[in-house]
Amino acid sequence: MNRRRFEKLVQQALEKIPQPFQQALQNVAILIEDWPDPEIAEEITGDPDEWLYGLFSGTPLPERRLEDSGDLPAVITLYQRPLEEDFPNHGDLVEEIEITLVHEIAHFMGFDEETLREFGYD
């Protein structure tokens, strides 16, 4: 799938996420890359060959201080190829993009797994 079409799927997913998560996105940049760097995958999972669907980079909201105001924005990176490979069905892909976005936004907001479950994202 080309990048433009994938970006449209990301937009569809963004429109479906709960309002508190959508509001948090005003302070977050969303990037799309083909594949995660193997070093990042190894750092996160312990295995450089493990596929990641997304990654939050930056300072979570609860940890921010006034001095952080000049920092670069927080970033959520979605990895297009692992998502496409694992979710070839269009509907499943859109759903997983949504789940991945919410999960990464939750990291930004400082939410734990329990809070995600309360919103229906296990």
Residue frames as a rotation matrix with the C-alpha (Angstrom) as fourth column:
MET 1
0.589 0.808 0.000 0.00
0.808 -0.589 0.000 0.00
0.000 0.000 -1.000 0.00
ASN 2
-0.152 -0.668 0.728 1.35
0.552 -0.669 -0.499 3.42
0.820 0.326 0.471 -0.79
ARG 3
-0.830 -0.309 -0.464 1.98
0.554 -0.361 -0.750 6.00
0.064 -0.880 0.471 1.93
ARG 4
-0.807 0.557 0.197 -0.89
-0.505 -0.823 0.260 8.27
0.307 0.111 0.945 0.95
ARG 5
0.067 0.859 -0.507 -3.43
-0.249 0.507 0.826 5.46
0.966 0.071 0.247 1.32
PHE 6
-0.214 -0.225 -0.951 -1.92
0.790 0.532 -0.304 4.42
0.574 -0.816 0.064 4.66
GLU 7
-0.988 -0.154 0.005 -2.15
0.128 -0.841 -0.526 8.03
0.085 -0.519 0.850 5.87
LYS 8
-0.369 0.926 0.081 -5.86
-0.637 -0.316 0.703 7.97
0.677 0.208 0.706 5.04
LEU 9
0.200 0.389 -0.899 -6.26
0.342 0.833 0.436 4.85
0.918 -0.395 0.033 7.18
VAL 10
-0.674 -0.487 -0.555 -4.46
0.703 -0.192 -0.685 6.62
0.228 -0.852 0.472 10.02
GLN 11
-0.872 0.404 0.276 -6.88
-0.408 -0.912 0.043 9.54
0.269 -0.075 0.960 9.64
GLN 12
0.056 0.916 -0.397 -9.84
-0.305 0.395 0.867 7.12
0.951 0.073 0.301 9.78
ALA 13
-0.023 -0.147 -0.989 -8.43
0.754 0.647 -0.114 5.61
0.656 -0.748 0.096 12.95
LEU 14
-0.923 -0.378 -0.064 -7.83
0.335 -0.714 -0.615 9.03
0.187 -0.589 0.786 14.52
GLU 15
-0.526 0.800 0.289 -11.47
-0.591 -0.589 0.551 9.94
0.611 0.119 0.783 13.99
LYS 16
0.294 0.679 -0.673 -12.56
-0.020 0.708 0.706 6.86
0.956 -0.194 0.222 15.94
ILE 17
-0.512 -0.561 -0.650 -10.45
0.595 0.315 -0.740 7.26
0.620 -0.765 0.173 19.08
PRO 18
0.331 0.694 -0.639 -12.05
0.942 -0.200 0.270 8.60
0.059 -0.691 -0.720 22.30
GLN 19
0.788 0.135 0.601 -12.18
0.241 -0.966 -0.099 12.37
0.567 0.222 -0.793 22.75
PRO 20
0.865 -0.501 -0.036 -9.63
-0.176 -0.370 0.912 12.58
-0.470 -0.783 -0.408 25.62
PHE 21
0.112 -0.845 0.523 -7.05
0.623 0.469 0.626 10.92
-0.774 0.256 0.579 23.38
GLN 22
0.333 0.074 0.940 -7.92
0.893 -0.345 -0.290 13.16
0.303 0.936 -0.181 20.42
GLN 23
0.980 0.074 0.183 -7.46
0.014 -0.951 0.310 16.27
0.197 -0.301 -0.933 22.56
ALA 24
0.568 -0.823 0.022 -4.00
0.086 0.086 0.993 15.12
-0.818 -0.562 0.119 23.66
LEU 25
0.251 -0.473 0.844 -2.91
0.923 0.380 -0.061 14.94
-0.292 0.795 0.532 20.03
GLN 26
0.957 0.095 0.275 -2.74
0.181 -0.934 -0.308 18.72
0.227 0.344 -0.911 19.85
ASN 27
0.615 -0.762 0.201 0.65
-0.727 -0.450 0.518 18.39
-0.305 -0.465 -0.831 21.53
VAL 28
0.065 -0.537 0.841 1.94
-0.001 0.843 0.539 15.37
-0.998 -0.036 0.054 19.61
ALA 29
-0.095 -0.162 -0.982 3.41
-0.976 -0.181 0.124 14.91
-0.198 0.970 -0.141 16.13
ILE 30
0.526 0.259 0.810 2.49
-0.116 0.965 -0.234 11.69
-0.842 0.030 0.538 14.31
LEU 31
-0.192 -0.674 -0.713 5.06
-0.937 -0.090 0.338 10.26
-0.292 0.733 -0.614 11.94
ILE 32
0.879 0.371 0.299 4.86
-0.247 0.892 -0.378 7.23
-0.407 0.259 0.876 9.68
GLU 33
-0.198 -0.944 -0.263 7.93
-0.928 0.094 0.360 5.16
-0.315 0.315 -0.895 8.90
ASP 34
0.157 0.222 -0.962 8.23
-0.689 0.723 0.054 1.92
0.708 0.654 0.266 6.99
TRP 35
0.461 -0.135 -0.877 10.07
0.439 0.894 0.093 -0.14
0.771 -0.428 0.472 9.64
PRO 36
0.966 -0.218 0.142 11.47
-0.232 -0.471 0.851 0.46
-0.119 -0.855 -0.505 13.12
ASP 37
0.145 -0.984 -0.105 15.22
-0.803 -0.055 -0.593 0.65
0.578 0.171 -0.798 13.47
PRO 38
0.346 -0.025 -0.938 16.47
0.207 0.977 0.050 -2.75
0.915 -0.212 0.343 14.74
GLU 39
-0.742 -0.660 -0.116 18.29
0.291 -0.162 -0.943 -1.00
0.603 -0.734 0.313 17.58
ILE 40
-0.544 0.643 0.539 15.03
-0.798 -0.594 -0.096 0.58
0.259 -0.483 0.837 18.76
ALA 41
0.448 0.720 -0.531 13.22
-0.523 0.692 0.498 -2.75
0.726 0.055 0.686 18.49
GLU 42
-0.063 -0.555 -0.830 15.94
0.461 0.721 -0.517 -4.41
0.885 -0.414 0.210 20.56
GLU 43
-0.896 -0.274 0.350 15.85
-0.123 -0.603 -0.788 -1.64
0.427 -0.749 0.507 23.16
ILE 44
-0.241 0.907 0.345 12.07
-0.941 -0.306 0.146 -1.93
0.237 -0.290 0.927 23.53
THR 45
0.713 0.675 -0.190 11.56
-0.649 0.737 0.188 -5.69
0.267 -0.011 0.964 23.19
GLY 46
0.249 -0.706 0.663 15.00
-0.546 0.462 0.698 -7.23
-0.800 -0.536 -0.271 23.71
ASP 47
0.014 -0.177 0.984 14.92
0.624 0.771 0.130 -8.63
-0.781 0.612 0.121 20.16
PRO 48
-0.594 -0.307 -0.744 16.16
-0.250 -0.809 0.533 -6.63
-0.765 0.502 0.403 17.13
ASP 49
-0.973 0.231 -0.023 13.93
0.063 0.357 0.932 -8.69
0.224 0.905 -0.362 14.85
GLU 50
-0.414 0.863 -0.290 10.74
0.780 0.171 -0.602 -8.04
-0.470 -0.476 -0.744 16.84
TRP 51
-0.478 0.329 0.814 8.19
0.585 -0.573 0.575 -5.94
0.655 0.751 0.081 15.00
LEU 52
-0.678 0.323 -0.661 6.87
0.409 -0.581 -0.704 -2.78
-0.611 -0.747 0.262 16.58
TYR 53
0.049 0.770 0.636 3.66
0.990 -0.124 0.074 -1.15
0.136 0.626 -0.768 15.41
GLY 54
0.636 0.191 0.747 4.25
0.177 -0.979 0.100 2.16
0.751 0.069 -0.657 17.11
LEU 55
-0.175 -0.747 -0.641 6.53
0.948 0.049 -0.315 4.09
0.267 -0.663 0.699 19.43
PHE 56
0.918 0.375 0.127 6.09
0.307 -0.876 0.372 7.12
0.251 -0.303 -0.919 21.68
SER 57
-0.179 -0.981 -0.080 9.12
0.913 -0.136 -0.384 9.40
0.365 -0.142 0.920 22.00
GLY 58
-0.157 0.067 0.985 9.23
-0.069 -0.996 0.057 12.39
0.985 -0.059 0.161 24.30
THR 59
-0.986 -0.148 0.083 8.37
-0.073 -0.070 -0.995 13.45
0.153 -0.987 0.058 27.79
PRO 60
-0.339 0.915 -0.218 5.00
0.812 0.401 0.424 12.22
0.475 -0.033 -0.879 29.10
LEU 61
0.142 0.506 0.851 2.62
0.053 -0.862 0.504 14.96
0.988 -0.026 -0.149 30.24
PRO 62
0.934 0.294 -0.203 2.79
0.211 0.003 0.977 14.08
0.288 -0.956 -0.059 33.97
GLU 63
0.339 -0.894 -0.293 6.58
0.877 0.189 0.441 14.43
-0.339 -0.406 0.848 33.89
ARG 64
0.070 -0.301 0.951 6.73
0.713 -0.651 -0.259 17.76
0.697 0.696 0.169 32.06
ARG 65
0.006 -0.156 -0.988 8.03
0.821 -0.563 0.094 20.88
-0.571 -0.811 0.125 33.75
LEU 66
0.819 0.311 -0.483 7.95
0.084 -0.896 -0.435 24.51
-0.568 0.316 -0.760 32.76
GLU 67
-0.026 -0.937 -0.348 11.57
-0.525 -0.284 0.802 24.23
-0.851 0.203 -0.485 31.64
ASP 68
-0.479 -0.118 0.870 10.48
0.457 0.813 0.362 21.64
-0.750 0.571 -0.335 29.04
SER 69
0.460 0.833 -0.308 8.40
0.159 -0.418 -0.894 24.21
-0.874 0.362 -0.325 27.11
GLY 70
0.274 -0.421 -0.865 11.14
-0.843 -0.538 -0.005 24.76
-0.463 0.730 -0.502 24.52
ASP 71
-0.521 -0.479 0.706 11.63
-0.183 0.871 0.456 21.05
-0.834 0.108 -0.541 23.84
LEU 72
-0.846 0.232 -0.480 10.64
-0.450 0.172 0.876 19.42
0.286 0.957 -0.041 20.59
PRO 73
0.124 0.964 0.237 7.08
-0.986 0.093 0.138 18.07
0.111 -0.251 0.962 20.57
ALA 74
-0.231 -0.050 0.972 6.35
-0.372 0.928 -0.041 14.53
-0.899 -0.370 -0.233 21.63
VAL 75
-0.352 0.019 -0.936 6.26
-0.929 0.111 0.352 12.13
0.110 0.994 -0.021 18.69
ILE 76
0.247 0.398 0.883 4.27
-0.281 0.902 -0.328 9.01
-0.927 -0.167 0.335 17.92
THR 77
-0.518 -0.444 -0.732 5.78
-0.844 0.123 0.523 6.96
-0.142 0.888 -0.438 15.14
LEU 78
0.569 0.670 0.477 3.64
-0.448 0.739 -0.504 4.36
-0.690 0.073 0.720 13.37
TYR 79
-0.605 -0.796 0.024 5.44
-0.481 0.389 0.786 1.60
-0.635 0.464 -0.618 11.49
GLN 80
0.104 0.762 -0.639 3.51
-0.962 -0.086 -0.259 0.95
-0.253 0.641 0.724 8.31
ARG 81
-0.225 -0.221 -0.949 5.03
-0.718 0.696 0.008 -2.32
0.659 0.683 -0.315 7.05
PRO 82
-0.993 -0.099 -0.066 4.69
-0.033 0.757 -0.653 -4.38
0.115 -0.646 -0.755 10.26
LEU 83
-0.432 0.902 0.022 1.08
-0.431 -0.184 -0.883 -3.24
-0.792 -0.391 0.468 10.58
GLU 84
0.154 0.481 -0.863 0.33
-0.987 0.040 -0.153 -4.15
-0.039 0.876 0.481 6.96
GLU 85
-0.581 -0.470 -0.664 2.08
-0.532 0.837 -0.128 -7.52
0.616 0.279 -0.737 7.23
ASP 86
-0.991 0.132 -0.030 0.26
0.105 0.607 -0.787 -8.58
-0.086 -0.783 -0.616 10.40
PHE 87
-0.234 0.957 -0.173 -3.13
0.190 -0.129 -0.973 -7.11
-0.953 -0.261 -0.152 9.44
PRO 88
-0.945 -0.218 0.242 -3.75
0.257 -0.043 0.965 -7.65
-0.200 0.975 0.096 5.70
ASN 89
-0.115 0.976 0.184 -7.53
0.971 0.072 0.226 -7.22
0.207 0.205 -0.956 6.11
HIS 90
-0.383 -0.033 0.923 -8.54
0.255 -0.964 0.071 -3.55
0.888 0.262 0.377 5.68
GLY 91
0.585 0.723 0.368 -10.87
-0.186 -0.322 0.928 -3.46
0.789 -0.611 -0.054 8.69
ASP 92
0.758 -0.374 -0.534 -8.39
0.649 0.504 0.570 -5.23
0.056 -0.779 0.625 10.93
LEU 93
-0.276 -0.913 0.302 -5.64
0.871 -0.370 -0.323 -2.85
0.406 0.174 0.897 9.84
VAL 94
-0.110 0.310 0.944 -7.70
-0.098 -0.949 0.300 0.26
0.989 -0.059 0.135 10.65
GLU 95
0.875 0.481 -0.060 -8.61
-0.022 0.162 0.987 -1.25
0.484 -0.862 0.152 14.03
GLU 96
0.470 -0.770 -0.432 -4.98
0.883 0.407 0.235 -2.04
-0.005 -0.492 0.871 14.87
ILE 97
-0.403 -0.546 0.735 -3.86
0.526 -0.795 -0.303 1.44
0.749 0.264 0.607 13.80
GLU 98
0.358 0.631 0.689 -6.46
-0.297 -0.622 0.724 2.83
0.885 -0.464 -0.035 16.22
ILE 99
0.932 -0.022 -0.361 -5.31
0.320 0.517 0.794 0.53
0.169 -0.856 0.489 19.03
THR 100
0.047 -0.998 -0.031 -1.68
0.973 0.053 -0.224 1.43
0.225 -0.019 0.974 18.40
LEU 101
-0.278 -0.100 0.955 -2.40
0.177 -0.983 -0.051 5.15
0.944 0.155 0.291 18.35
VAL 102
0.691 0.605 0.395 -4.39
-0.294 -0.265 0.919 5.01
0.661 -0.751 -0.005 21.58
HIS 103
0.753 -0.466 -0.465 -1.69
0.653 0.616 0.440 2.94
0.082 -0.635 0.768 23.24
GLU 104
-0.272 -0.930 0.247 1.04
0.882 -0.344 -0.322 5.41
0.385 0.130 0.914 22.28
ILE 105
-0.064 0.336 0.940 -1.09
-0.118 -0.938 0.327 8.45
0.991 -0.090 0.100 23.19
ALA 106
0.897 0.402 -0.185 -1.69
0.090 0.244 0.966 6.80
0.434 -0.882 0.183 26.57
HIS 107
0.182 -0.913 -0.365 2.09
0.976 0.212 -0.045 6.69
0.118 -0.348 0.930 27.09
PHE 108
-0.503 -0.337 0.796 2.18
0.393 -0.909 -0.136 10.42
0.770 0.244 0.590 26.35
MET 109
0.230 0.730 0.643 -0.67
-0.357 -0.552 0.754 11.09
0.905 -0.403 0.134 28.79
GLY 110
-0.648 -0.570 0.505 0.95
-0.683 0.142 -0.716 8.95
0.337 -0.809 -0.482 31.49
PHE 111
0.436 0.879 0.195 -1.89
-0.896 0.401 0.192 6.40
0.091 -0.258 0.962 31.53
ASP 112
-0.609 -0.564 0.557 -1.31
-0.621 0.776 0.107 2.85
-0.493 -0.281 -0.824 32.68
GLU 113
-0.935 0.207 -0.286 -2.70
-0.058 0.708 0.704 -0.37
0.349 0.675 -0.650 31.23
GLU 114
-0.586 0.758 -0.288 -5.67
0.703 0.298 -0.646 -0.29
-0.403 -0.581 -0.707 33.64
THR 115
-0.233 0.478 -0.847 -6.80
-0.220 -0.874 -0.433 3.05
-0.947 0.086 0.309 32.26
LEU 116
-0.748 -0.071 -0.659 -6.53
-0.663 0.052 0.747 1.70
-0.019 0.996 -0.086 28.73
ARG 117
-0.878 0.455 -0.146 -8.74
0.447 0.890 0.087 -1.23
0.170 0.011 -0.985 29.69
GLU 118
-0.384 0.760 -0.524 -11.32
0.409 -0.368 -0.835 1.23
-0.828 -0.535 -0.170 31.06
PHE 119
-0.182 0.261 -0.948 -11.50
-0.713 -0.699 -0.056 2.77
-0.677 0.666 0.314 27.58
GLY 120
0.768 0.572 0.287 -11.86
-0.286 0.708 -0.645 -0.70
-0.573 0.413 0.708 26.02
TYR 121
0.559 -0.674 -0.484 -8.29
-0.602 0.072 -0.795 -1.12
0.570 0.736 -0.366 24.77
ASP 122
0.887 -0.225 0.403 -6.78
-0.180 0.635 0.751 -4.30
-0.425 -0.739 0.523 26.19
